[in-house]
Amino acid sequence: MNKENFPEHIAIIMDGNRRWAKKRMLPIQLGHKEGAKNLEKMVRYANKIGIKYFTVYAFSTENWKRSKEEVSSLMELLKNYLDDYSKRADSENIKVNVWGDITALNDGLRTSIINCMERTKNNTGVNFNICLNYGGRNEMTNAMIKIAKQVKQGLLDINDITEDVISKNLYSENVPDPDLMIRTSGEFRTSGFLLWQMAYTEFVFFEKYWPEFNEKDLDSCIEIYQSRNRKFGGK
């Protein structure tokens, strides 16, 4: 890979955990567990090869529509994952952030999120951003509300609202927009993921289910990214 044309920020929609399990006639919960294991492996690899920001879509605001049993299982898996992973992330110099509306989550999961972010906040390796109870439209709506409050309080003039002001009121404040977005399982849509931030992101849609996605696959996606000519609206 050409290190001079290397993505600084990679975003991933980790799709296919359920289909991976169903294909093998396994419980859906096992698919999510395998997906979580693979995520840890891929974050470690991203840190190794020098990716600065690695953002994943873990649970969307629309995922609450799934069965109560699956949602409950996912919440428990996420809590246990964060409790366990925070120790290894800290030892591997990985900084963990969670983007999304965590107020809707139960007390135990919120505590795990806060503890994980606090424990790893001073690490200087890859910034591992987990989008949890996240929706792109919801993020932008919340940003508009925050900006409106600033205007109402006299902290911001309405004529001074710019793209930069909007960006600074998103979860991704101070994080550069993704260079590359990868979606696994062969689906061709963004599902509300980082709608504002991905205006000029390069997309790669990969056939494998997320639990099957590996280091060589990530290398392949980066090579595809490097083969493209990013014009950002220019000639």
N, C-alpha and C positions, 0 to 999 in steps of 0.2 A: 504493500500500500504506500501511496505517496504521502509522506508526512507533511508536505508543504500544502496539501489540499485536504486537510483532515477535518472532519466535523467536530466542532466544539461542543455541540449540544445534540444529543440523540433522544428522540421521544418514541415510545413504543406502546402500541395497543396490543396487549397480551391476549389475543383471542384464540379460542379453541380448546380451553381446558375441559369444558363439558363434552365436546365432541370427541376429544381424545379418549375420555373415559368411556363414553358410550360405545365407541368403536371397539373397545376391548372388553365390553360388557362388565364394566367396573362401576362402582358408585360415583356419582358426580363429585362428591366431596373429595374423593381420592384424586380426581383430575385437578381440583383446585390446590390440593397439597403438593402434587407433582409440579404444578405451575409455580408455586411459591419456592420450591427447592430450586427450580431452574432459574428463577429470578435472582436468587442470591448468587448463583454461579455466574450469571451474565453481568451483574453489577461488579462482581470481583474482577471479571475479565475487562470490563469497561475501564475500571480503575487502573488495571495493569497496562493497558495500551494508551492511556492518556486522555480518555474522554473526560471533559471537565464537568459536563452536566448530563445526567441520565434520568429521564422523566418517564414514568410509566402510568398507565391508566389501570388502576386497581379495582375501583368500584364507582360506577356512575350514579348520578341522581336518579336515573331511570331504572337502575338495577333493583330498586326496592319493589318493583313489580313482579319479581321472581317469587317463587313459593316461599312461604314463611320459614320452612325448614331449611331451604338452601341459603337464604339470607342470614338466618341465625348461625348456620354452620360457617358461613363466610366471615361473619363478624368475630366469631370465636377464633377462627384460623388467623385472622389479621391481628387480633390481640396477642395470641401466643407467638405469632411470627415477630411482632415488634418487640415483645418482652425478651425473646431469645436472641433475636438478630442484633439488637442494640449493643450487646456485649461484643459480638464479632465485628460489627461495623466500626466500633470504637477502636478496637485493636488493629483494624486494617486501614485506619485513617479515613473512613468514609463518613461524610456528613449527610444525615438524613433529614429531609423536610417533608411535611405532609401538606398538600394543597387541597382545599375543599372545605365544605361546611361541616366542621366537626361537632357543632352544637347539636346536631341531630343524632349523634352517636351516643351509646350508653356510657355511663360514668367510667366503667372499667377500661373501655377502649380509648376514651379521651385521655385518661391518665397514662396509659401505655404510650400514646402518641406524644404527649408532652414530655414524658420521661425520656423517650428515645431521642427526640430532637434536642433536649437539654444536654443529654449525655454526649452527643456527637457534634454539638454546635461549633466547637473550636477545631474540628478536624479539617485538614487542608487537601484531602484527596478529592475524588469525584463527589459532586453534589448529587445525591440520590433523592429525587423528588417523587413522592408517591401521591398520585391524584386519587383521593378517597372521599366518597360522597361528593364527587365533582361533576359539574356540567358546564360546558363552555358558555351557554346562554345565561346560566345562573351566575357564573363568574362575572360576566359583563354587566348583568343587571345589578349585582352587588356593587360593582365599581361605579356605576352611574349613581346609585344611592349615596355612596360615600362622597362622590364629587358634589352632588346636590347639597349635601349637608355642609360641605366646606363653603359652598357659595352662600348658602343661607346664613352661615355663621360669620360671613364677611372675610373668610380666610382666603377666598379665591374669587377672582372676577370672572364672570361668565365668558368674557371675551378672551380670557387666557387659557381656556380649556383647549388642549392640544392632544395629539396622539401620544406624546410623551407623558402628559398628565394622566391620561387613561391607563397607559402601561404601568405607571407607578402605583395605581390603585388596584391592580390585579394581584392574584396570588403569586405570580412570577416576577414581582417587583425586583429589579436589579439583576435579573437573570436574562441572558441573551435569548432571542427567539431560537427555536430548534432549527438546525441546519437540515436534519434528516428525520423523517418520521417513518417508522416501520410498523406495518400491521400484519400479524401472522394469520394463518388459517384460510387465506385466499379471499377474504372479504374486501370489497372495494368501497369503503366509506370511512369517514372520520368519527362518526357517532358523537359529535359534539366535543371532541377532544381539542383543547387549546385553539379554539376558533379564531381568536384575535391574533395569537402568537404565530400561527402557521400560514400567514399570508403569502410568504415566499419560501416555505419549507419544501424540500424535495421529498416526494413520497415513494416508498418502495412497498409493494404488497407481496407478501411471501406466502407460499402455499402451505408450509408446514404448520401444524398446530403448535401452540406456544410450548408445551412440555417437551417437544421434539427439537425446538430451535436451539442451536448450539453456537459455539464460538466461531466456527468456520462459516456458518450462515451469517453471523454479524459481519465478519470480514467481507463476505460477498456483497452484502448490502452497502457497506462503506465503499467498496470498489465501484458499484453501480453509481453511487453518489458522486464519486470522483470522476466518473466518465461523463458527467453532465456539465453543461455550460450554464451557470447561474447568471442570469441577466438582470434580475430584479427590476423588470419592466423596461430596461434599456434595449438597445439593438444588439 
